[in-house]
Amino acid sequence: MHRYLAEFDFRYNRRTALKVTDTECHDQLLAMIEGKRLAYRRIGEARLA
C-alpha cells in the first residue's frame, strides 16, 4: 500500500511541478488517442496470442 500511495504522490507532485493543468492533460490524452481504435480478440484467438 505504501508504494501504491507513493506512486500517486509522485505523479501528483510531478504534475504540479511541470505546471500542467488538468485541462491540458486531458487535451493531450485525447490528442494521443485520436484516430486509433480498440479491437477485441475473438474467444478462440486468445490462446494464439
Secondary structure, DSSP 8 states (H G I E B T S, - for coil): -HHHHHHHHHHHHHHHHTT--HHHHHHHHHHHHTT-------GGGGGG-
